[in-house]
Amino acid sequence: MSEDNTNIAIVNSSTFGIYFPDLMQRLKKIGIVERITVDPQISGRELAVKLKGFKFVIASVTPNFTSEFFQYNKDVKLIARHGIGYNNVDIKAATESGVMVTKVLGIHERDSVAELAIALILICLRQIIPANKAVKENKWQDRRSFVGDEISKLTVGIIGYGNIGSRVAEIVKEGFGSKVIAYDPYIADKVIEKTGVTPVSFEELLKTSDVISLNASLNEGNYHFINKSAFDLMKNGVVIVNTARGELINQNDFIEALESKKVSAAGLDVLEEEPINPNNPLLKYPNVYILPHIGGYGKYSLRKMDEKMVEDIEKQIKGEIPEQIVNPEVIEKNITQFRGRK
């Protein structure tokens, strides 16, 4: 550990600095950098001990920085989320402890995640993976079994019309000519209409969509909102794609919908429990295509994300304010505390 406490911990990130070593070297000019891997379910107190002596943390989607973490760790001053979501950080507790939390600009991941969502939709509709498997098994004659649906003839429903959801809609509408509808309680209907997409209620989207793309951020109001009641409203044979957050879907109800054929196929880049447990029942379904949370793993996207982490730390050291602060209240709090000590 360096004496001036500019130590930097890269926690549970499998990509930061790997593909762009120049950014890692830039970070090492600031202080001692250490990669730390912890159990995603580590307790706040254990994590606090693990990160003792570190001033800056570059954090992945796990572990959880709970109120207990902030209670027992007073060294960390900045948590820079290597992504656009920050629901694994207790923002209230971070602010009370004077810890700044930042995130990546949504635009950096926009194309990467949206394009993956489109890829998953096409995989589900056109049976691409089982068709490829048949060829490798010398079953070319089985090709008649792989009749799929053209996305251009379907209604695609977008749940969450923000940065990424709006891009998914744009690609589907402009690229394929599909009918696109969207639900987002936080965006005015007029804003959605200006993009040529029809805003609808949650219930209407569930009832009329052939394909549903989940692009909503996680909040208290939508935890497990894709549940039995939601599945009951959906068309038989609906396709579900989730590149947002696994917690949006109630897994037990989802499995029931798969068993009843209500859901014909699904593409999941996110799960409520990551990494997936080898005993997770979803793994037995050949029509459920699960990826290891790679939505943001485009080369352009990753470089921009890595650059943002380095810039956040550099700016805080210089006394400048980083972009995309999740808890801007912490700035005034820190100023007040500093004045109080003088």
C-alpha positions as CSV (number, residue, x, y, z in Angstrom):
1,M,0.0,0.0,0.0
2,S,1.2,3.5,-0.8
3,E,1.6,5.9,2.1
4,D,-0.5,8.6,0.6
5,N,-3.5,6.2,0.3
6,T,-4.1,6.5,-3.4
7,N,-4.4,2.7,-3.6
8,I,-6.9,1.5,-6.3
9,A,-8.8,-1.8,-6.1
10,I,-10.3,-3.3,-9.2
11,V,-13.1,-5.5,-7.8
12,N,-14.6,-8.5,-9.7
13,S,-14.0,-6.9,-13.1
14,S,-12.8,-9.5,-15.6
15,T,-12.2,-6.9,-18.4
16,F,-10.8,-3.6,-17.0
17,G,-7.3,-3.0,-18.3
18,I,-7.1,-6.4,-20.0
19,Y,-7.7,-5.2,-23.5
20,F,-6.3,-1.7,-23.2
21,P,-3.1,-2.0,-21.1
22,D,-2.3,1.7,-21.8
23,L,-5.2,2.6,-19.5
24,M,-3.9,0.3,-16.8
25,Q,-0.5,2.0,-17.0
26,R,-2.2,5.4,-16.8
27,L,-3.9,4.1,-13.6
28,K,-0.6,2.9,-12.1
29,K,0.8,6.4,-12.4
30,I,-1.8,7.4,-9.7
31,G,-1.0,4.7,-7.2
32,I,-0.8,1.1,-6.4
33,V,-3.4,-1.0,-8.3
34,E,-4.6,-4.3,-7.2
35,R,-7.1,-6.7,-8.7
36,I,-9.4,-8.3,-6.1
37,T,-11.8,-11.1,-6.7
38,V,-14.4,-11.8,-4.0
39,D,-17.5,-14.0,-3.7
40,P,-20.4,-12.1,-5.2
41,Q,-22.4,-12.7,-2.0
42,I,-19.6,-11.5,0.4
43,S,-21.0,-9.7,3.4
44,G,-20.6,-6.0,3.7
45,R,-18.4,-6.3,6.7
46,E,-16.1,-8.9,5.0
47,L,-15.8,-6.6,2.0
48,A,-15.0,-3.7,4.2
49,V,-12.0,-5.5,5.6
50,K,-11.0,-6.7,2.2
51,L,-10.9,-3.1,0.9
52,K,-9.2,-1.6,3.9
53,G,-6.5,0.8,2.8
54,F,-8.0,1.4,-0.7
55,K,-9.2,4.9,-1.6
56,F,-10.6,4.2,-5.0
57,V,-12.6,1.2,-6.2
58,I,-13.4,0.3,-9.7
59,A,-16.4,-2.0,-9.2
60,S,-18.2,-4.6,-11.4
61,V,-21.8,-5.6,-11.1
62,T,-20.9,-7.6,-8.0
63,P,-20.3,-7.6,-5.0
64,N,-22.9,-5.5,-3.1
65,F,-21.6,-2.4,-1.3
66,T,-24.2,-2.5,1.5
67,S,-24.7,-0.1,4.4
68,E,-22.7,-2.5,6.5
69,F,-19.8,-2.0,4.1
70,F,-19.8,1.7,4.6
71,Q,-20.2,1.3,8.4
72,Y,-17.0,-0.7,8.6
73,N,-14.9,0.9,5.8
74,K,-13.8,4.5,6.1
75,D,-11.0,4.4,3.6
76,V,-12.9,4.2,0.3
77,K,-13.7,7.7,-1.1
78,L,-14.8,6.8,-4.6
79,I,-16.7,3.8,-6.1
80,A,-16.5,4.0,-9.9
81,R,-19.0,1.5,-11.4
82,H,-17.6,-0.1,-14.5
83,G,-21.1,0.0,-16.1
84,I,-24.3,2.0,-16.3
85,G,-26.1,0.2,-13.5
86,Y,-25.4,0.9,-9.8
87,N,-28.0,-1.1,-7.9
88,N,-25.3,-3.1,-6.1
89,V,-24.3,0.1,-4.2
90,D,-26.3,1.4,-1.3
91,I,-26.4,5.0,-2.5
92,K,-27.9,6.4,0.7
93,A,-25.3,4.8,2.8
94,A,-22.5,5.9,0.5
95,T,-23.7,9.5,0.6
96,E,-23.9,9.5,4.4
97,S,-20.4,8.2,4.5
98,G,-19.1,10.8,2.1
99,V,-18.3,8.3,-0.6
100,M,-18.8,9.4,-4.2
101,V,-20.3,6.9,-6.6
102,T,-19.9,7.4,-10.4
103,K,-21.0,5.3,-13.4
104,V,-20.3,5.0,-17.1
105,L,-22.2,7.3,-19.5
106,G,-25.1,5.3,-21.0
107,I,-24.1,6.3,-24.5
108,H,-20.9,4.2,-24.2
109,E,-22.8,1.0,-23.8
110,R,-25.8,1.9,-26.0
111,D,-24.9,0.2,-29.3
112,S,-23.1,-2.7,-27.8
113,V,-26.0,-3.8,-25.6
114,A,-28.7,-2.9,-28.1
115,E,-26.9,-4.9,-30.8
116,L,-26.7,-7.9,-28.5
117,A,-30.4,-7.7,-27.8
118,I,-31.1,-7.8,-31.6
119,A,-28.8,-10.8,-31.9
120,L,-30.6,-12.7,-29.2
121,I,-34.0,-11.9,-30.8
122,L,-32.8,-13.3,-34.1
123,I,-31.3,-16.4,-32.5
124,C,-34.7,-17.0,-30.8
125,L,-36.8,-16.4,-33.9
126,R,-34.6,-18.3,-36.5
127,Q,-33.4,-21.2,-34.4
128,I,-29.8,-20.4,-35.5
129,I,-28.1,-22.3,-32.7
130,P,-30.0,-25.6,-33.1
131,A,-29.6,-25.4,-36.8
132,N,-25.9,-25.0,-36.5
133,K,-25.7,-27.9,-34.0
134,A,-27.6,-30.1,-36.5
135,V,-25.0,-29.4,-39.2
136,K,-22.1,-30.2,-36.9
137,E,-23.9,-33.5,-36.0
138,N,-24.2,-34.4,-39.7
139,K,-28.0,-33.9,-39.6
140,W,-28.3,-31.5,-42.6
141,Q,-31.6,-33.2,-43.5
142,D,-33.2,-31.8,-40.3
143,R,-33.2,-28.3,-41.8
144,R,-37.0,-28.5,-42.4
145,S,-37.3,-28.5,-38.6
146,F,-35.8,-25.0,-38.4
147,V,-38.6,-22.9,-39.8
148,G,-38.6,-19.5,-38.0
149,D,-40.4,-16.2,-37.9
150,E,-39.4,-13.1,-39.8
151,I,-39.0,-10.2,-37.3
152,S,-40.3,-7.8,-40.0
153,K,-43.7,-9.4,-39.7
154,L,-43.9,-9.3,-35.9
155,T,-44.8,-6.8,-33.2
156,V,-41.8,-6.0,-31.0
157,G,-42.5,-4.6,-27.5
158,I,-39.8,-2.6,-25.8
159,I,-40.0,-2.3,-22.0
160,G,-37.8,0.6,-20.9
161,Y,-37.4,3.2,-23.6
162,G,-34.3,4.9,-22.3
163,N,-30.8,4.9,-23.7
164,I,-30.6,1.3,-24.8
165,G,-34.3,0.5,-25.3
166,S,-34.8,3.4,-27.7
167,R,-31.8,2.1,-29.7
168,V,-33.2,-1.5,-29.9
169,A,-36.5,0.1,-31.1
170,E,-34.7,2.1,-33.7
171,I,-32.8,-0.9,-35.1
172,V,-35.9,-3.0,-35.2
173,K,-38.1,-0.4,-36.7
174,E,-35.7,1.2,-39.2
175,G,-33.7,-1.9,-40.0
176,F,-36.4,-4.5,-40.2
177,G,-39.6,-2.6,-40.6
178,S,-41.3,-4.2,-37.7
179,K,-44.1,-2.7,-35.8
180,V,-42.7,-1.4,-32.5
181,I,-44.5,-0.5,-29.3
182,A,-43.0,0.7,-26.1
183,Y,-43.8,1.0,-22.4
184,D,-41.9,3.3,-20.1
185,P,-43.7,5.1,-17.2
186,Y,-40.8,7.6,-16.9
187,I,-40.8,8.9,-20.4
188,A,-43.6,11.0,-21.9
189,D,-45.7,9.4,-24.6
190,K,-44.9,12.4,-26.9
191,V,-41.2,11.7,-26.6
192,I,-41.8,8.0,-27.7
193,E,-44.1,9.1,-30.5
194,K,-41.5,11.4,-32.0
195,T,-39.4,8.3,-32.8
196,G,-42.2,6.7,-34.7
197,V,-42.9,4.2,-32.0
198,T,-46.3,3.7,-30.4
199,P,-46.4,4.2,-26.6
200,V,-48.7,1.7,-24.8
201,S,-49.6,0.6,-21.3
202,F,-47.8,-2.3,-19.7
203,E,-50.8,-4.6,-20.1
204,E,-51.3,-3.7,-23.7
205,L,-47.6,-4.4,-24.5
206,L,-47.8,-7.8,-22.9
207,K,-51.0,-8.7,-24.7
208,T,-49.9,-7.6,-28.2
209,S,-46.2,-8.2,-28.5
210,D,-44.7,-11.2,-30.3
211,V,-41.3,-10.4,-29.0
212,I,-40.6,-8.6,-25.8
213,S,-37.2,-6.9,-25.1
214,L,-36.5,-5.9,-21.5
215,N,-34.4,-2.8,-21.3
216,A,-35.6,-1.3,-18.0
217,S,-33.3,-0.3,-15.2
218,L,-34.0,-2.0,-11.9
219,N,-36.0,-0.2,-9.2
220,E,-38.2,-1.1,-6.3
221,G,-41.3,-0.9,-8.5
222,N,-40.3,-3.4,-11.1
223,Y,-38.6,-6.2,-9.2
224,H,-40.0,-9.5,-10.5
225,F,-42.7,-7.6,-12.5
226,I,-42.4,-10.1,-15.2
227,N,-44.2,-12.7,-13.2
228,K,-47.1,-15.1,-13.5
229,S,-49.7,-12.3,-14.0
230,A,-47.6,-10.8,-16.7
231,F,-47.0,-14.2,-18.5
232,D,-50.7,-14.9,-18.4
233,L,-51.4,-11.8,-20.4
234,M,-48.8,-12.6,-23.1
235,K,-49.4,-14.2,-26.4
236,N,-48.8,-17.9,-26.7
237,G,-45.3,-18.5,-28.1
238,V,-43.9,-15.1,-27.2
239,V,-40.2,-14.5,-27.3
240,I,-38.5,-12.9,-24.3
241,V,-35.1,-11.2,-24.4
242,N,-33.5,-9.6,-21.4
243,T,-30.3,-7.6,-21.6
244,A,-31.2,-5.3,-18.6
245,R,-31.3,-6.9,-15.2
246,G,-32.1,-10.5,-14.2
247,E,-34.2,-9.3,-11.2
248,L,-36.9,-8.1,-13.6
249,I,-38.1,-11.7,-14.1
250,N,-39.5,-14.1,-11.5
251,Q,-37.6,-17.2,-12.4
252,N,-40.1,-19.7,-11.0
253,D,-42.9,-18.1,-13.0
254,F,-40.7,-17.9,-16.1
255,I,-40.0,-21.7,-15.9
256,E,-43.7,-22.3,-15.6
257,A,-44.2,-20.2,-18.8
258,L,-41.5,-22.2,-20.6
259,E,-43.1,-25.5,-19.6
260,S,-46.5,-24.4,-20.8
261,K,-45.0,-23.2,-24.1
262,K,-46.3,-19.7,-23.4
263,V,-42.7,-18.6,-24.0
264,S,-41.4,-20.3,-27.1
265,A,-37.8,-19.1,-26.7
266,A,-35.7,-16.7,-24.6
267,G,-32.4,-14.9,-24.8
268,L,-30.9,-13.9,-21.5
269,D,-27.7,-11.9,-21.0
270,V,-28.5,-11.3,-17.3
271,L,-29.7,-13.4,-14.4
272,E,-30.8,-12.7,-10.9
273,E,-27.9,-14.9,-9.7
274,E,-24.6,-14.3,-11.5
275,P,-22.6,-16.3,-12.2
276,I,-25.3,-18.9,-12.9
277,N,-25.5,-21.9,-10.5
278,P,-24.7,-25.1,-12.5
279,N,-27.9,-26.6,-11.0
280,N,-30.1,-23.7,-12.2
281,P,-33.1,-25.4,-14.0
282,L,-32.9,-22.8,-16.8
283,L,-29.9,-24.6,-18.1
284,K,-31.9,-27.6,-19.2
285,Y,-34.0,-25.7,-21.7
286,P,-32.6,-25.9,-25.2
287,N,-34.7,-22.9,-26.3
288,V,-33.3,-20.6,-23.6
289,Y,-30.1,-19.0,-24.7
290,I,-28.0,-17.7,-21.8
291,L,-25.0,-15.5,-22.1
292,P,-22.5,-14.5,-19.3
293,H,-23.5,-10.8,-19.1
294,I,-21.5,-9.7,-22.2
295,G,-23.8,-6.9,-23.3
296,G,-21.2,-4.2,-22.9
297,Y,-18.4,-6.3,-24.2
298,G,-17.9,-4.4,-27.5
299,K,-14.3,-3.1,-28.1
300,Y,-15.5,0.5,-28.5
301,S,-17.7,0.2,-25.5
302,L,-15.1,-1.4,-23.2
303,R,-12.5,1.2,-24.0
304,K,-14.8,4.1,-23.3
305,M,-15.8,2.4,-20.0
306,D,-12.2,1.9,-19.0
307,E,-11.3,5.5,-19.9
308,K,-14.2,6.8,-17.8
309,M,-13.0,4.9,-14.7
310,V,-9.5,6.3,-15.1
311,E,-10.8,9.8,-15.7
312,D,-13.0,9.7,-12.6
313,I,-10.1,8.9,-10.3
314,E,-7.8,11.4,-12.0
315,K,-10.4,14.1,-11.6
316,Q,-11.1,13.4,-7.9
317,I,-7.4,13.6,-7.2
318,K,-7.2,17.0,-8.9
319,G,-10.2,18.2,-7.0
320,E,-12.3,18.3,-10.1
321,I,-15.9,16.8,-10.3
322,P,-16.2,13.7,-12.4
323,E,-19.1,13.2,-14.8
324,Q,-22.1,10.9,-14.1
325,I,-22.0,11.2,-10.3
326,V,-24.9,9.1,-9.0
327,N,-25.0,10.9,-5.6
328,P,-24.1,14.6,-6.3
329,E,-25.3,15.4,-2.7
330,V,-22.0,14.0,-1.5
331,I,-20.1,16.9,-3.0
332,E,-21.8,19.5,-0.7
333,K,-21.6,17.0,2.2
334,N,-17.8,16.7,1.8
335,I,-17.4,20.4,1.5
336,T,-19.4,21.0,4.7
337,Q,-17.3,18.4,6.6
338,F,-14.1,19.9,5.4
339,R,-15.1,23.4,6.5
340,G,-16.2,22.0,9.9
341,R,-12.7,20.6,10.5
342,K,-11.0,24.0,9.9
